[in-house]
């Protein structure tokens, strides 16, 4: 029996359908996170995802482009039948769903504004109105036959990612009962759940990559790409000061390293004081804690522990001090720090 490797980022993205097919087929497979962009030049066409199939004799077959991968696996494991007429019809359904998925990607992970939302909703409603009668006409509730086929899986991918992003309400039970019955039945399939869970069970090295992954996962970085990028830039600026702190406190620990850290920190605090002062909540963004708030507190906490808290001067940086001291009294943060003791 062949084994499979999917080389792709630790997100659902454009390979969720392929992962789902492999899991439903009970195939031996794994998801491998690439060292990107270092690996780009070594890839076929410099593109991801990349599927590598290793046959029992050790021979390998590589394929790029998510739709090509999906169709290959669907045919291989019987989710697209051999009959060319039926197969072509099912592929056409899947491509129609993919049009809505593209609009979803453009909205949720791209523009994320009222125009992109309206375009996605319009595209999705057009799709669902036409696919509801297809499912209603089949007593099994599937696109074809008595069991799951390729377009069922592609539709579920769209539904699942719409649900995760807070758009499940567009799949209206009153208007699209057969569609909702199909996708919710797949929601409880343990093999499908395993396919999705694989992206929650990978290992990351590099602290910043880990920080960003967890911040995105738990909502401390918003889905809006522009806002998220701005918050990440703030966090990276703080990280520059943190690096100087590490060089001083746990490295040279002399007058030169101390002066370099103090100069870097003062430059940071002067610029970030204005950012916090401009937000009535006293945080970097919105009304609650986001990623740079946490990174700033990390710097403050370790500066405090090492006897450098005085550099966070209340007279010059009142908004910064208000933020970090408020986080100092948070019991969950205290617990996180206490774990190393």
C-alpha positions, -999 to 999 in steps of 0.1 A, spaced: 0 0 0 13 35 -9 20 61 17 14 98 12 30 131 23 14 165 19 39 193 21 19 224 31 15 251 58 -2 242 91 -35 256 80 -66 241 64 -63 262 33 -64 246 -1 -54 211 10 -83 203 34 -101 184 7 -70 163 -1 -64 156 37 -101 146 40 -100 122 11 -68 105 26 -84 102 60 -118 89 47 -98 63 26 -79 53 57 -47 59 38 -13 61 55 -4 98 52 12 127 70 13 165 67 48 180 66 53 217 73 78 233 49 108 255 58 94 283 37 107 301 17 140 284 20 126 253 3 109 271 -26 136 267 -52 139 230 -47 101 224 -53 86 214 -87 75 248 -101 82 264 -67 46 258 -56 27 243 -27 10 221 -19 31 192 -30 18 156 -28 44 128 -27 31 92 -30 56 65 -21 48 31 -36 56 -2 -18 86 -6 -41 100 28 -30 92 47 -62 78 82 -58 51 102 -76 49 140 -70 21 163 -79 15 200 -73 -17 222 -76 -44 216 -51 -72 208 -76 -50 183 -95 -41 166 -61 -78 165 -51 -89 148 -83 -60 124 -84 -68 112 -48 -105 112 -54 -101 89 -85 -75 67 -68 -97 61 -37 -131 58 -56 -146 91 -48 -149 98 -85 -163 68 -104 -148 52 -135 -178 62 -157 -165 93 -176 -200 109 -180 -207 106 -142 -172 116 -133 -173 147 -154 -206 157 -139 -193 153 -104 -161 173 -112 -183 201 -127 -202 202 -94 -169 204 -75 -156 232 -97 -188 252 -91 -182 248 -54 -146 259 -58 -157 292 -74 -175 300 -41 -145 288 -21 -122 312 -40 -146 341 -31 -145 329 5 -106 329 5 -106 364 -11 -129 376 17 -117 358 48 -80 358 42 -77 388 18 -97 420 17 -120 411 45 -142 441 40 -179 448 32 -173 444 -6 -155 411 -3 -182 398 21 -210 408 -3 -192 391 -32 -187 359 -12 -223 359 0 -237 365 -35 -215 337 -50 -225 313 -22 -262 319 -25 -260 314 -62 -243 281 -56 -265 268 -28 -298 276 -47 -286 254 -76 -271 226 -56 -300 222 -32 -322 206 -59 -294 182 -69 -291 168 -34 -329 169 -29 -333 147 -60 -312 119 -46 -329 99 -18 -294 92 -2 -288 130 1 -255 127 -17 -245 142 -51 -243 107 -66 -252 72 -55 -255 60 -20 -222 73 -5 -198 101 -3 -182 113 -36 -158 141 -46 -183 171 -46 -196 161 -12 -161 165 2 -155 198 -16 -188 212 -3 -179 201 32 -146 219 30 -164 251 21 -189 246 49 -162 238 75 -141 268 67 -171 291 65 -181 278 100 -146 283 115 -147 319 102 -181 327 116 -201 324 83 -220 292 90 -253 312 91 -251 315 53 -260 278 51 -297 284 60 -316 253 71 -349 269 59 -336 274 24 -311 246 20 -321 217 42 -306 190 21 -273 208 19 -272 214 56 -281 177 63 -252 165 42 -225 188 56 -236 184 92 -236 146 88 -200 148 76 -192 171 106 -196 141 129 -173 118 109 -143 109 130 -120 104 100 -128 139 87 -122 153 122 -88 136 121 -80 153 88 -87 187 103 -70 179 136 -37 172 118 -30 209 116 -33 212 153 -7 185 160 25 197 143 58 209 158 72 244 153 107 257 160 116 293 163 99 312 191 84 339 169 68 314 146 53 296 176 41 329 191 23 339 159 8 305 154 -7 305 189 -18 341 186 -37 334 154 -51 301 168 -65 317 199 -77 350 185 -49 374 197 -43 382 160 -74 392 141 -84 376 107 -82 409 90 -48 407 71 -40 445 73 -47 448 110 -29 415 118 2 426 98 2 459 117 0 442 151 28 418 140 50 447 131 45 462 165 54 429 181 85 426 160 96 461 171 92 450 207 112 419 199 141 440 187 143 455 222 139 421 238 169 408 218 190 437 231 177 428 267 187 392 262 222 402 249 227 424 280 210 404 309 221 369 298 251 378 277 277 405 280 261 421 310 284 451 309 281 489 305 281 487 267 254 461 265 233 479 291 236 512 272 226 494 239 196 479 256 185 512 272 189 531 240 169 505 221 142 504 247 138 541 250 134 544 212 107 517 213 88 531 243 87 567 229 70 554 197 47 529 212 35 553 240 18 572 212 1 541 198 -14 532 231 -24 567 240 -44 569 208 -66 540 218 -91 548 246 -89 511 257 -52 516 263 -43 486 242 -27 482 208 -59 474 191 -96 471 199 -110 466 234 -90 436 245 -56 420 247 -38 413 214 -5 398 204 17 429 208 2 436 243 15 401 253 49 406 238 53 440 255 44 425 288 70 397 283 96 424 279 84 443 309 82 412 331 117 401 323 131 436 327 114 437 361 129 404 372 163 415 362 161 448 380 154 470 350 118 480 356 128 516 362 133 520 325 96 519 321 92 555 334 56 564 345 63 601 339 73 595 302 53 563 293 21 563 314 0 544 289 26 517 285 30 514 323 -7 512 328 -10 484 302 18 462 315 9 467 352 -27 458 345 -15 425 329 8 420 359 -22 414 381 -38 389 357 -39 355 375 -37 335 342 -5 354 332 8 348 368 1 311 364 20 310 331 51 326 347 47 304 378 50 272 357 87 277 353 91 278 391 
